[in-house]
Amino acid sequence: MTDDAGLDDAQVLSQGSPELDEDWVRTLARERFGITGEMKPLTGERDRNYRFATADGARYMLKVSHPAETALVADFQTQALLHLARADPSLPVQRIVPALDGAPSLLCDPGDGRQRVARVFTYLPGLPLPEAPRTPLQQQNLARMLARLDLALQGFDHPAGELPLPWDVQRADGVRGLLAHIAEPARRALAERALDRFASDGKPVLRTLPAQPIHNDFNIYNVLVDAADTDRIAAILDFGDMVRAPAIDDLAVAAAYQMGTGEDPLADIVPFVAAYHAVRPLADAELGVLFTLIAARLAMVVAISGWRAARHPENAAYLLRNNPLSWARLEACERIGAGAATARFRAACALN
């Protein structure tokens, strides 16, 4: 088994997007999108992102995709945003700003012979959720927003949704080979048990559930809140990990980032699940598999980050910065057990 086992998109994950000449970026924005103004590079895991502030006060984000990302995958994200603008116009997601020729995206070559997809989005202001105080109302609003998003995406489909993706929870057992990069035997065994439970208890159930496009990365770093009212969700960002999967996967990913590590690790997850259920009712089968999917997602986090750190030791500290919390959450999952967690989820959703 190779280092890249289970990572069909390993090139995109393991390689940062090459830097672009800023004069070339400005020319692209001006000549193809009609946008000029102050430009500021933004951070991004895979793409090159730039914020433009124009003289009339408008702000935009220009995204130039990773050269290893296909135009089909980029179009999946583009068409999803166009669909959401029609299906639920009040959802706080970025809007596509068409090029001067009316196209929602275009292909460009910065001079290295590698074509990339360029798109412009409206720029949504807000405070990153990790920088805001956390409250129960904020958490419930977050869950309700995810439920709305999943409902809005139900009527959308795209051929790229079937492509394999490294972060696809329904393929969680594909990262098993990457656990070889975890040096501590006890931790490696902990992650292996989570993947074993996914393979035996989670994967068969997922095959019976209807699939649809999902955001697939609804973590706290992809959400902005209103700086003046931090309980209000101001923006949902980064549709770059979209995939076609059962919607319960979306909730599992989001809930994995809500889990605590103290005396009651489910104290935050249970009301989160209940708030989601109030907007998009969950079937009993979905609730029955949710906790197994949460643990599988956490196992994926430690497996993929460990693999990436091994490939890029010079950046290991950054890549592993969130691993201690992920390990603590995974240990909490094992202490709780799927049976006890599922009983609490069902009680909170009045499905007992």
Secondary structure, 3 states (H helix, E strand, C coil): CCCCCCCCCHHHHHCCCCCCCHHHHHHHHHHHHCCCCEEEEECCCCCEEEEEECCCCCEEEEEECCCCCCHHHHHHHHHHHHHHHHHCCCCCECCEECCCCCCCCEEECCCCCCCEEEEEEECCCCEEHHHCCCCHHHHHHHHHHHHHHHHHHCCCCCHHHHCCCCCCHHHHHHHHHHHHHCCCHHHHHHHHHHHHHHHHHHHHHHCCCCEEEECCCCCHHHEEEECCEEEEEEEECCCCCCEEEECHHHHHHHHHCCCCCCCCCCCCHHHHHHHHHHHCCCCHHHHHHHHHHHHHHHHHHHHHHHHHHHHCHHHHHHHCCCHHHHHHHHHHHHHHCHHHHHHHHHHHCCCC
